[in-house]
């Protein structure tokens, strides 16, 4: 059970880290009309997604390997908080800065 949860958290981390490929200023120039309103927000999103994604992959793999409830609980907690934070960052990317 703990190994499955750990691998799931690692998968969520991988998806968050890979989202930096789509939401970055270079690719954003292709689909945003006024990139100057979105550039800094997209750059911040890239940093947060890579940092949190790598953290989740690491925690997920540790939780899968150790198989203890403490590691699994911590990995799940960090995953939920990361999803909330990334949802906030994604909304900021959608609406941009004025």
FENPE-V16188 format. One line per field, one symbol per residue. phi: phi as a letter, one per 20 degrees, with the letter a starting at -180 (. if undefined). psi: psi as a letter, one per 20 degrees, with the letter a starting at -180 (. if undefined). A space follows every 50 residues. Layout:
BEGIN
phi->???
psi->???
END
This chain:
BEGIN
phi->.ffffffffffffffffffffedbffffffcdfdffedgfffffffffff ffffffffffffffffmdffffffffffffffffffffffffffemde
psi->ghhggghgghgghhgghhihhgnrhghhhhjpgnhhiighghhhgggghg ghghghgghghghhggkqhghgggggghgghhhgghgghhhhhghaq.
END
